[in-house]
Amino acid sequence: MKGSNWTTRLKETYTRALNAYSKGTSMNSAFTADDVKFLAGIGIKPITVWDNVEDFHNCGEPTWEIFLLNVAIQRFHMYIMQGGKRDGLKPITAADLPTKTEAFEGVAWLPRIVRKAHGFLHGTLGDDIMYNCGGDRAFLKKYDIAAPDFLRTMWALEYDLAKVKNWLENNE
């Protein structure tokens, strides 16, 4: 979806989903066919909204603003790097991710969050995986990095673990 009103539409969709979640509505009942089409047009699925709504409702984060920035970055990536399409990409399953304890040069969670950032930007995260989940947020807080900043940096550093580790150690 091109144009400047996609953020307003996303906020409306997010707010309705948050209200639905608060009332105990199932995800499948919370989104209309038009919502699903709109979300696909900006490169995300209803589960992406739902996971963020669920965590915000239960944990107070991620905020709407962080969610919006994450989606804006991945939407831009979709248009610039993928020609505006998500067709034909193989979804990443939980089994495809590095384990929660796997480390790169002593930095636990780094291989996992880098892979998740890559999947989020490319639109390949399976429905059972959330970028910026509680584990990701704990990792990012440890390094005082916002989730959208991490996404932009992963894209710029081409998901190279050594470069990312160096960036984490020198981030100020």
Kinemage of the C-alpha trace (Angstrom):
@kinemage 1
@onewidth
@group {chain A} dominant
@subgroup {mainchain}
@vectorlist {calphas} color= white
{ca met a 1} P 0.000 0.000 0.000
{ca lys a 2} L 1.460 3.275 -1.100
{ca gly a 3} L 0.458 6.643 0.255
{ca ser a 4} L 0.614 8.560 3.448
{ca asn a 5} L -2.495 7.211 5.165
{ca trp a 6} L -1.157 3.711 5.883
{ca thr a 7} L -0.040 4.765 9.375
{ca thr a 8} L -3.525 6.005 10.248
{ca arg a 9} L -5.049 2.786 8.953
{ca leu a 10} L -2.519 0.704 10.887
{ca lys a 11} L -3.291 2.623 14.095
{ca glu a 12} L -7.018 1.989 13.589
{ca thr a 13} L -6.397 -1.710 12.977
{ca tyr a 14} L -4.049 -1.945 15.981
{ca thr a 15} L -6.535 -0.152 18.260
{ca arg a 16} L -9.399 -2.424 17.198
{ca ala a 17} L -7.189 -5.471 17.750
{ca leu a 18} L -6.175 -4.215 21.202
{ca asn a 19} L -9.827 -3.697 22.130
{ca ala a 20} L -10.705 -7.137 20.791
{ca tyr a 21} L -7.861 -8.749 22.727
{ca ser a 22} L -8.946 -6.941 25.897
{ca lys a 23} L -12.438 -8.416 25.474
{ca gly a 24} L -11.101 -11.938 24.950
{ca thr a 25} L -11.848 -12.079 21.233
{ca ser a 26} L -9.826 -14.571 19.210
{ca met a 27} L -7.321 -13.337 16.669
{ca asn a 28} L -9.289 -14.918 13.825
{ca ser a 29} L -12.347 -12.866 14.778
{ca ala a 30} L -10.458 -9.623 15.346
{ca phe a 31} L -9.485 -8.888 11.737
{ca thr a 32} L -11.715 -8.395 8.721
{ca ala a 33} L -10.805 -9.608 5.246
{ca asp a 34} L -10.121 -5.956 4.397
{ca asp a 35} L -7.733 -5.729 7.378
{ca val a 36} L -5.854 -8.810 6.190
{ca lys a 37} L -5.553 -7.337 2.691
{ca phe a 38} L -4.372 -3.987 4.067
{ca leu a 39} L -1.792 -5.620 6.337
{ca ala a 40} L -0.473 -7.751 3.467
{ca gly a 41} L -0.112 -4.565 1.441
{ca ile a 42} L 2.274 -3.145 4.021
{ca gly a 43} L 4.099 -6.456 4.385
{ca ile a 44} L 2.755 -7.897 7.636
{ca lys a 45} L 0.221 -10.451 8.781
{ca pro a 46} L -2.500 -10.190 11.424
{ca ile a 47} L -0.337 -12.275 13.800
{ca thr a 48} L 2.249 -9.473 13.775
{ca val a 49} L -0.326 -6.999 15.048
{ca trp a 50} L -1.841 -9.540 17.437
{ca asp a 51} L 1.495 -10.506 19.028
{ca asn a 52} L 2.332 -6.852 19.647
{ca val a 53} L -1.151 -6.131 21.011
{ca glu a 54} L -0.945 -9.168 23.294
{ca asp a 55} L 2.464 -8.184 24.698
{ca phe a 56} L 1.388 -4.559 25.153
{ca his a 57} L -1.804 -5.623 26.926
{ca asn a 58} L 0.020 -8.068 29.211
{ca cys a 59} L 3.432 -6.394 29.667
{ca gly a 60} L 3.002 -2.731 28.714
{ca glu a 61} L 5.410 -3.099 25.825
{ca pro a 62} L 6.158 -2.818 23.021
{ca thr a 63} L 4.362 0.499 22.739
{ca trp a 64} L 2.361 1.527 19.708
{ca glu a 65} L 5.191 3.860 18.699
{ca ile a 66} L 7.814 1.094 18.739
{ca phe a 67} L 5.482 -1.203 16.811
{ca leu a 68} L 4.851 1.526 14.224
{ca leu a 69} L 8.572 2.209 13.781
{ca asn a 70} L 9.318 -1.503 13.383
{ca val a 71} L 6.592 -1.859 10.756
{ca ala a 72} L 7.730 1.311 8.960
{ca ile a 73} L 11.273 -0.039 8.676
{ca gln a 74} L 10.163 -3.446 7.433
{ca arg a 75} L 7.697 -1.825 4.998
{ca phe a 76} L 10.485 0.342 3.603
{ca his a 77} L 12.698 -2.750 3.333
{ca met a 78} L 9.939 -4.572 1.447
{ca tyr a 79} L 9.577 -1.757 -1.083
{ca ile a 80} L 13.298 -1.014 -1.508
{ca met a 81} L 14.876 -4.465 -1.256
{ca gln a 82} L 12.048 -6.753 -2.347
{ca gly a 83} L 10.257 -4.721 -4.992
{ca gly a 84} L 7.138 -4.400 -2.837
{ca lys a 85} L 6.388 -8.130 -2.770
{ca arg a 86} L 6.559 -10.930 -0.216
{ca asp a 87} L 5.631 -13.740 -2.625
{ca gly a 88} L 7.456 -17.053 -2.634
{ca leu a 89} L 9.495 -16.595 0.524
{ca lys a 90} L 9.922 -19.647 2.752
{ca pro a 91} L 8.726 -18.993 6.317
{ca ile a 92} L 11.178 -19.407 9.190
{ca thr a 93} L 9.905 -21.806 11.834
{ca ala a 94} L 10.880 -21.850 15.490
{ca ala a 95} L 13.032 -24.893 14.701
{ca asp a 96} L 14.991 -22.804 12.172
{ca leu a 97} L 16.042 -20.269 14.799
{ca pro a 98} L 19.214 -20.526 16.863
{ca thr a 99} L 18.363 -21.694 20.380
{ca lys a 100} L 17.699 -19.190 23.134
{ca thr a 101} L 21.008 -20.108 24.760
{ca glu a 102} L 23.137 -20.045 21.615
{ca ala a 103} L 25.849 -17.367 21.727
{ca phe a 104} L 28.224 -15.710 19.295
{ca glu a 105} L 31.620 -15.015 20.836
{ca gly a 106} L 30.095 -14.996 24.300
{ca val a 107} L 27.016 -12.916 23.455
{ca ala a 108} L 23.983 -15.036 24.252
{ca trp a 109} L 20.792 -14.495 22.227
{ca leu a 110} L 22.692 -12.593 19.494
{ca pro a 111} L 22.395 -15.294 16.789
{ca arg a 112} L 18.696 -15.649 17.558
{ca ile a 113} L 17.763 -11.965 17.495
{ca val a 114} L 19.802 -11.322 14.348
{ca arg a 115} L 17.991 -14.181 12.579
{ca lys a 116} L 14.642 -12.878 13.827
{ca ala a 117} L 15.437 -9.335 12.649
{ca his a 118} L 16.354 -10.744 9.231
{ca gly a 119} L 13.109 -12.717 9.098
{ca phe a 120} L 11.029 -9.742 10.208
{ca leu a 121} L 12.538 -7.441 7.594
{ca his a 122} L 12.144 -10.043 4.843
{ca gly a 123} L 8.632 -11.034 5.923
{ca thr a 124} L 9.588 -14.633 6.579
{ca leu a 125} L 8.887 -15.058 10.300
{ca gly a 126} L 6.551 -17.958 10.901
{ca asp a 127} L 3.363 -17.328 12.838
{ca asp a 128} L 4.918 -18.771 15.995
{ca ile a 129} L 7.790 -16.246 16.071
{ca met a 130} L 7.686 -12.604 17.148
{ca tyr a 131} L 10.397 -10.030 16.565
{ca asn a 132} L 10.704 -7.871 19.702
{ca cys a 133} L 9.254 -10.506 22.027
{ca gly a 134} L 10.084 -10.446 25.729
{ca gly a 135} L 13.435 -12.195 25.196
{ca asp a 136} L 14.392 -9.777 22.424
{ca arg a 137} L 13.366 -6.806 24.567
{ca ala a 138} L 15.505 -8.050 27.469
{ca phe a 139} L 18.493 -8.430 25.127
{ca leu a 140} L 17.978 -4.957 23.647
{ca lys a 141} L 17.549 -3.355 27.090
{ca lys a 142} L 20.857 -4.865 28.183
{ca tyr a 143} L 22.535 -2.921 25.367
{ca asp a 144} L 20.234 0.134 25.634
{ca ile a 145} L 19.035 -0.235 22.044
{ca ala a 146} L 15.532 0.355 20.724
{ca ala a 147} L 14.060 -2.423 18.580
{ca pro a 148} L 13.702 -0.163 15.495
{ca asp a 149} L 17.338 0.941 15.808
{ca phe a 150} L 18.388 -2.700 15.950
{ca leu a 151} L 16.393 -3.452 12.782
{ca arg a 152} L 17.956 -0.578 10.850
{ca thr a 153} L 21.409 -1.602 12.017
{ca met a 154} L 20.909 -5.255 11.068
{ca trp a 155} L 19.929 -4.163 7.580
{ca ala a 156} L 22.956 -1.856 7.324
{ca leu a 157} L 25.379 -4.456 8.697
{ca glu a 158} L 23.863 -7.171 6.513
{ca tyr a 159} L 23.162 -9.389 9.535
{ca asp a 160} L 26.892 -10.091 9.964
{ca leu a 161} L 27.298 -11.417 13.527
{ca ala a 162} L 30.877 -10.153 13.930
{ca lys a 163} L 29.906 -6.645 12.793
{ca val a 164} L 26.833 -6.684 15.004
{ca lys a 165} L 28.841 -7.795 18.038
{ca asn a 166} L 31.342 -5.000 17.398
{ca trp a 167} L 28.501 -2.498 17.054
{ca leu a 168} L 26.948 -3.671 20.341
{ca glu a 169} L 30.257 -3.300 22.154
{ca asn a 170} L 30.845 0.187 20.774
{ca asn a 171} L 27.277 1.524 20.723
{ca glu a 172} L 26.936 4.729 22.698
